[in-house]
Amino acid sequence: QILGFKFQYYQQLDVNSPVPSGLFRIAALLVKSGLIDLDNLYAHLLPNDDEAFEHFGSFVSRKIDEATKIGKINLAATGKDLMDEEKQEITIDLYTALEMENDIIDERAPEIEKNQKLGLLLGFLSVHDWDHAQLLFERLAQLNPVEHVEICDALFRIVEKTISSAYSTYCQTHHKITRNMDTHMMDASSVSSPSYLVDLPKEFFQMLVACGPYLHRDTQLFQKVCRVLKVYHASSKESARTAGVMSPESQVEEALGSCLLPSLQLIPANPAVDMEIWGVLSLLPYEVRYRLYGEWEKDTEQNPIVLAARQTAKLDTRRLLKRLAKENLKQLGRMVAKLAHANPMTVLRTIVQQQVEAYRDMINPVVDAFKYLTQLEYDILQYIVIERLAQGGREKVKDDGLNLSDWLQCLASFWGHLCKKHLSMELKCLFQYIVNQLKKGLGTELVVLEELIQQMANVQYTENMTDEQVDAMAGSETLRLQSSLFGSTRNYKVLNKSTNKLRDSLLPKDEPKLAIPLLLLIAQHRSKIIINADATYIKMVSEQFDRCHGILLQYAEFLSSAVAPSTYVQLIPPLEDLVYKYHIEPDVAFLIYRPVMRLFKSANGGEACWPLDDNEEGESVSYDEMILHGDSSQKSIMWSDLLNTIRTILPAKAWNGLSPELYATFWGLTLYDLNFPKDRYDAEIKKLHENLKQLEDNSDNSSIAISRRKKDKERIQDLLDKLNNESDKHQQHVISVLQRLTREKDKWLSSSPDALKINMEFLQRCIYPRCVLSMQDAVYCATFVQMMHSLGTPFFNTVNHIDVFICKTLQPMICCCTEYEAGRLGRFLHETLKMAYHWKVHWKWSGRITKVLNQCMESKEYMEIRNALIVLTKITSIFPVMRKSGINIEKRVAKLKGDEREDLKVLATGVAAAL
C-alpha cells in the first residue's frame, strides 16, 4: 500500500514531475523478489486500462486511415497533373513507413511518462524480470507498448543477453569450420550440420513475439537472432527433447511468423538480411514456409507503419512497371529488386497480378528484371504463383469452353521462362500441386508443366509439322533437333543445365519422387476426360483430350530422353501393373513401357538389345532367351513373361488371328527402327557445310569476330561429326532390326481361312490405336504395314488390309476422332495411299474415300464435318487423282465455305485452295 500511495502521489494534478525511474525499478525488484504481488500494485496505477485502450484505438485508426490513403488515385486530378507525374524522374521510396513511425514515436512520447503501467513494464525489463514483463506485455497488448523506444531498447537488451552464450558458441564453431574449409577444403555442407548443441529457453521465443515487427530497428540483432535460430534448429535434431514441450520446429516457426517476417518489410532494401532469414526458412519444409507466407500476407494488419510500408511498396511497384522496358531494364530491374528486398510479398504479388497475368509482352522484361532477386524472394514468388493457380473465383477456361484463359496462359509462360533463366527455383512444390490437382480430376494446370518442359528441356510437341520434319522424326536425336524449328537455335550448355534441374526436381535424391506418379496421373486423366466430361459440346471434350494427350506425349518424351535408360527401368512399374493396377489403356501403357522393352538382351551373353539382331549365324532365336536384368531390388524379367502379360491384355478371341509376338513387336518398335531417312541426313549435313563456308567467307577480322567464328566453327563441326556418326549407326541399326524381323515374321500370324478377320483384329488392336497417338506413329503404322508386305509375312494380305481400312473402317474412325487425331489419321491415310498408288490399284479406294468424305461433310454433326476437312487437308497433295472425285469434293467444300460457323469456313477455304 505504501508503494501504491507513492505512485498515487504522482497522479495528483498539482504534481508536475514524472514518476522517477528509480521508483519503477524498486517496485519491479520488490515484485520480482516476491515481496509484493503484481496485481495488488497494478490496482494503484493509472490510467485505467479501458480508457487508455480507447484513446489509443482512436489514435491508431487515424494513422491507419493515413496509411490507407497512400497510393490512392486522385479522381479530381487533371490531365496536366497526370502528365507531370509521368515526366517525373523514376524514384522509389523506402523510408515512408519509417518516417511515419518516427512521427508516431514523437506523438506517443508523453505517454511513457503519463502511463505508470508502461513505466512499470520498463522497470521489469530494466531488472531483467521477464516473467512479470511478459504478463504486462499481454495485458497492455492493445497499447502496443514495444512501439516506445525506451521499452523496445530494453527488450532488445534482454534478447541480446539471452542469446549471447548461444551466439558466441555459433561464432567460435563457424570460424573453426571456415578455417578448416580453407586449409583442408572440407565440404561446405558441414557448416549447416554442426556437431555442437545450442539450446534456447522458451522465454527467448516469448520475447520475439513481444518484439513483433519492431526488430527492424536493430538489424544486427535481427541477423544474430536468425543465426542462432538456424543452429538451434540444426542442433535440436541431434538432441532428445522433453515430451510435452513445444517442439523446436514449432518455436522457430512462431519466431518467423510473429517477428522476423513482419520486421523484414520495415528494413529498407537489405539483401544481407534477406539471406539471413532465408537461412532459417530454408531449414523448414515448403509446406510450413508457404503457411507462414500465407499468414504473413493475410494477417489483417492493424499496425499503421506496416500498412504504410505495404501501400508505399505497391505504389512504387506500379509506378516502376509503367516505365519498365527493354532500354531501362538494368536500372529499373535493380529498383524492383530493392523494393522486393524489403516487401517481397507485396511487390511480387503486384507484379504477377497487374503485369504478368495481364500483358504477355511484359513477361520477358519482368523475367530479366528478376535476376537481382534473392533466394527468399524466388521462394515467395513460387508461393504467389501456386496461390494464384489455386485461387477460386475466376475461370481457367474462356467462355468458348475451348481455350485456356489468358491469365493462365501468361502465368504458365512466365513461370517457364523464369525457371529456365533462374535455375535456383525450387520446383517440387509446384509439381506436388499439379499432382494433387490431377488426383482431384483437374488437369487445366498441366499447361504450367507443358511450359516448363518446353522452356527448360526444349521438348515441344506440335501437330503442325512439314513433310521434311515428319521424315526427320525417324532420325537420331541430333537430326530431330536440327530439323525442328525450336532446335536449331538452342544454347546446348544452358539447356543441359536447365534440363538437369527439371529432371532433378522430379527425381530428387531424398524427397518423394514425383516423376512417375505425375506420368501415371496424366495418363489416367487422359482416360477420364471423356468419361467425366461435363462440357456442353463434344468439341470442348475433344479440345481437352487433345491438350492432355499432347502434354502426355511431351512429358513421356522428356522423361525417356532426360533419364538414363537404366534409371528409367527402375522407375517404371511392370507392364502388368500399368494396365491392371493403374488402369492405363494398352496404347498409352506401351508408350510408357517402350523404352524398357528396348533393354531386353539375349540371356546367352550378347550385348545387343532388342530389337537389334544379335544372332550372327542367322538362326532362329527363342523369345525365352531374352531377359531384362533389374537392379538388386528387382527380379529379372524374361521376354516370355512379357508375352504372357500381353496375352492377358486382349480378349482371348483376338489371338485367333494375331500373336503376342506380333503385338509386342508392333508396340515395341519405333519409326527409328524401320526407316532410315537418308535424304534428311544429307540435307542437314549439306546445310551445316554451307554454314561453315559462310563463316569462312566472313571478312570481319576483329578479335571478337574471330573468336566468335572459332566457337561457331567448333559447334558446327561437332554437329557434323555427330550427324555423320549417327547416320552410319542408324543405317546399321535398321539393317539389324530387319534381319531380326525377317526371322521372326513367320510366327506373327496364325493360319486362318478368314483374311478379313485377321486384318480387322490387326487394325483394331494395333493400327488404329497407334496411328492416332502422334504424327510419328501415324507414319510408323504405314511403314510397319509396308515392312510386313516387303518381308512377305505369311497370312498377311496387304491389299485386303488396305481394303478393310478404307472400305469398312475409315468412316467410323473419322467420326470417332478428336481434331488432332483426325490430322494423324489423315497422315496415315496419306502414307497408305502413296503405297497403293505405287501398285496402281487405287481406283476402287479412291471412289470409296470420296464417298466417305462427302458423307461426312454433308453430316449435321459438327465434328464429322470438321474431321473430314482435316483429313482432306492432310491428303490433298496426293488425293483426289480422278477428275470426277475432285469435282464432287470441290462442290461439298465450296458449300462449306459459306457456313456460318467461322472455324469450318476457315478450314474449308484452306482445303479449297489446296484442291
Salt bridges, closest charged atoms under 4 A:
ASP39 OD1 - ARG139 NH2 2.43
ASP49 OD1 - LYS117 NZ 2.60
GLU66 OE2 - LYS63 NZ 3.77
ASP84 OD2 - LYS80 NZ 3.28
GLU86 OE2 - LYS322 NZ 3.77
GLU86 OE1 - ARG323 NE 3.88
GLU101 OE2 - HIS216 NE2 3.24
GLU101 OE2 - ARG217 NH2 2.82
GLU107 OE1 - ARG62 NH2 3.56
GLU107 OE2 - LYS63 NZ 2.85
GLU111 OE1 - ARG108 NE 2.86
GLU111 OE2 - HIS148 NE2 3.92
ASP129 OD2 - HIS132 ND1 2.66
GLU147 OE1 - ARG108 NH1 2.68
GLU160 OE2 - LYS224 NZ 2.60
ASP199 OD1 - ARG241 NH1 3.24
GLU253 OE1 - ARG291 NH2 2.47
ASP274 OD2 - HIS341 ND1 3.74
GLU276 OE2 - ARG227 NH2 2.94
GLU295 OE2 - ARG291 NH1 3.19
GLU297 OE1 - LYS298 NZ 3.80
GLU297 OE2 - ARG349 NE 2.30
ASP316 OD1 - ARG319 NH1 3.23
GLU357 OE1 - ARG388 NH2 2.84
GLU357 OE1 - ARG394 NH1 2.95
ASP368 OD1 - LYS421 NZ 2.46
GLU377 OE2 - HIS341 ND1 2.85
ASP379 OD2 - ARG289 NE 2.78
GLU387 OE2 - LYS298 NZ 3.48
GLU387 OE1 - ARG349 NH2 2.94
ASP406 OD1 - LYS398 NZ 3.13
GLU426 OE1 - ARG289 NH2 2.74
GLU426 OE2 - LYS428 NZ 3.36
GLU445 OE2 - LYS396 NZ 2.24
GLU463 OE2 - ARG824 NH2 2.60
ASP467 OD1 - ARG827 NH1 2.76
ASP504 OD1 - ARG503 NE 3.25
GLU511 OE2 - LYS428 NZ 3.50
GLU585 OE1 - ARG526 NH1 3.07
ASP587 OD2 - ARG526 NH2 3.88
GLU607 OE1 - LYS601 NZ 3.75
ASP613 OD1 - ARG743 NH2 2.65
ASP614 OD1 - ARG740 NH2 3.61
ASP673 OD1 - ARG598 NH2 2.60
ASP673 OD1 - HIS733 NE2 2.63
ASP682 OD2 - LYS678 NZ 2.89
GLU684 OE2 - ARG680 NH2 3.66
GLU684 OE2 - LYS687 NZ 3.31
ASP697 OD2 - LYS693 NZ 3.33
GLU744 OE2 - ARG740 NH1 2.78
ASP746 OD1 - LYS745 NZ 3.81
GLU761 OE1 - ARG765 NE 3.11
ASP777 OD1 - ARG770 NE 2.76
ASP803 OD1 - LYS844 NZ 2.84
GLU819 OE2 - ARG866 NH2 2.93
GLU831 OE2 - ARG827 NH2 2.99
GLU831 OE2 - HIS830 ND1 3.44
GLU831 OE1 - LYS834 NZ 3.63
GLU858 OE2 - ARG892 NE 2.28
ASP899 OD1 - ARG901 NE 3.03
GLU902 OE1 - LYS905 NZ 3.79
ASP903 OD2 - LYS539 NZ 2.79
ASP903 OD2 - ARG866 NH1 3.44
